[in-house]
Amino acid sequence: MIKIEKKQNCCGCKVCGDVCPKEAISFFVDSEGFWYPKVIETNCINCGLCEAVCPELISESILDKQQGMLSDVSCYAAEHKNIDVVFSSTTGGAFSALAEVMYSNNGFVCGAIHDEDFFAVEYISNNKEDLGKLRRSKDLQSDSAGIYKRIKSLLDVGEKVSFCG
């Protein structure tokens, strides 16, 4: 059962809720607008799936194992060849370049967009015309509830999916 004792140990990605087979994890929003998991203990079967997929818990585990091995870390930088894309992006166009490759391979691209109420929500697209709304930083936590289940269903039928989030 996932237990987040300190807020800084949760990124609010909601993957624990998506993976829970009993839907025992709900989310509440704190006073600053960030999501945190709350386990409905009577529904929890202690399967451990939520802990196994938690990026924060996985990060801690990996860092514990890699102490002293950080010299093997690499860093890359990229910029799109099209200057118009560079100026309409917040990543130098790297996301756009990767998305364009995925679209050209008939794949799906997932990223955050602003909905009609200007909230950031995760969105899956297989239409290159959606790239404009996927591009650029949203500067707030996006609601990713259900996105991992939808991505998994696409992958299960053999589709290609690129996720940026």
Helices and strands as residue ranges (DSSP letters): G 7-9, H 15-19, E 25-29, E 35-39, H 49-53, H 55-65, G 70-72, H 83-87, H 94-104, E 108-114, E 120-125, G 128-130, H 131-134, H 147-156, E 161-163
